[in-house]
Amino acid sequence: MTELPVEQRLQELRAQLRHHAHLYYVLDRPELPDAEYDRLYRELVELEQQHPDLITLDSPSQRVGATPDSAFAPVPHQVPMLSLDNVFTVEEWDDFDRRVRERLGWELAVGVAYACEPKFDGLAVTLHYHDGLLVKAATRGDGSTGEDITANVRTIASVPLRLLAEGAALPAQLEVRGEVLMPRAGFEQLNARQLAQGDKVFANPRNAAAGALRQLDPRISAQRPLEFYAYAIADLKGVEWPSTHSQTLRWLGTLGFRITSLASTGNGPAYVRQAYEMLGRQRDSLPFDIDGMVVKVDDRRLQLDLGFVARAPRWAVAFKFPGQEASTRLEAVDWQVGRTGALTPVARLAPVSVGGVVVSNATLHNIDEIQRLDLRPGDTVVIYRAGDVIPKVMRRLDDDGHEQREPVTLPSGCPVCASAVTRGEGEVVARCSAGLFCPAQRKEALRHFASRRAMDIEGLGEKWIDLLVEQELVHSSADIYRLTREVLLTLPRMAEKSADNMLAGIAKSKQTTLARFLFALGIPEVGESTAALLARQFGKLDALLQADEAALLATPDVGPVVARSILDFLAEPHNQAVIAALCEVGVHWVDQAAAQDLPQPLAGQTWVLTGTLSSMGRDEAGDRLRALGAKVSGSVSKKTHVVVAGESAGSKLANAQALGVTVWDEAQLVAFLKEHEGC
Ligand code: D41
């Protein structure tokens, strides 16, 4: 027998191990006895030890490495990691379905095809593959930026380090989204081990999975029994997108990912109701926790039509299972004052475990709710907790002492500033009447102003804001920009370094965008996405300040309620003064041309973007083309005006060439945008 060259043997071993690991860890269908697998594995490790120069990053031996410098470094998500809206009842589900059909302009009799799958109670994670190799893994974080957890994710056996390429072409780039979870059995074993070692036990599998991903030492993560289930593609280059969600799951399966066997697809809302009931019946016997069913519009084209609002897609929803209940003692009812002065009652509870999570506070919504339930401190109450939602007080249990206890009343004075509490005719919400003179409202408004998505003032955390307000050093947001080093150093526990960092953060935040500025103002009803739409619509602050109701209503997603709220806010002299002061202290941004006044040289044209652009993301390129009037489409036809082909463009480029459609490269696009954007 002739000796095989080492490289060839290594390749063979890796291919065999990869194949059998896939059968074992992903498909739960091992073909090789464990001992035989171990023998192959040992041979691989020995050969690699003799030839360390031949070790590759995707070798099955390379799952557990050292802690890299990049551990937990921020990873911006090119494609945001959206969240899912929840529905809790069949009625709410039917409403969702109706909204989908209304948006699509479908007749009520026509059923939408929905894909149903379990909602894993784990942690959302995104995986990047380049040319078939796993190059990065990140947590969801706030949806725009996550943390680098590549080293820990590499230890998860059901995550392919290299995509399987059974015959089919491998994508040049692939970003896969899915959930990391710990099966119940592994969780029990882990806790038994932790207990035996005197280490802390985890409250539930989800916390244990989160703990494992946050381990600095990947060798410890490797001992935690984690699994990864893939459920979406965020980005794909070099291969056509599957045209439905069900096809996406199947395709991800062929690439070597573990996908759920509990997914199914069917037509219309009644199908979904049935699937929900069936999954609910299977729930307790599954090897892992699920907290509902995710329902997705199956057809990708319809998904794109429906788009998303704020941070959640309009084409998918989490249909939650009923939560769990527990009873405990209501210790007290406290009142919290929010940013708009609304007084919210909070139930303080004797700590109680509900479905593995210790609860000591619960929401009570408003005073009407307290009176309806006739809650009195000292009563025994039933708490309800569903998944990740804030626990809520459901009802009171009858007992002998109830009648002797003191009922809860709405305080007549604000619990923070003692100003009068008012409640408009027919309104459920009671408010502190002091506006920004109330320190609680001021603190909340300033926290919002400085927060990451608003002015993003680094170094000015909530604790400092509270202190600055309490010491009466900051009254309005503009005062933040008037703080000096001397003043900061008078604060208790303020070190010179922190003061300098805070001042640097404050100075840096002056350069912002109109969208952030508008969001930061805290106009009631104007969230992050509305602020962005307003900035885009008006381009300049002055144009917005002068807008009348009709002009506001021309903004996408702005209806009468939002328009009214903006007009009221801007009519308030105090708010006008703060806006003027902010501009005066140097807060600035680059004005954009207003969407409404832009020339539209591409009106009536359809453009297609394909491949990777180096100077901007494809989303950005699409936005900029749309701003010039173009319709940006995902597929090439004879009616396409221009196909912009970036690096490694695939079949769309080929289609364009076959159809004789004009093809531009990135340089042509950039030159065109520069010429026509005019700013
Ligand atoms: O099982 C889940 N937890 C799950 C989460 C799922 N099966 N599908 C999901 N699909 C999405 C979209 C539709 C946005 C791709 C999700 C999530 N998102 C999700 N998980 C955490 C935040 C969002």
Residues whose N, C-alpha, C, O or C-beta is under 5 A from the ligand:
A	BS01	D41	L82 S83 L84 E117 P118 K119 F120 A124 E179 Y231 A232 V294 A316
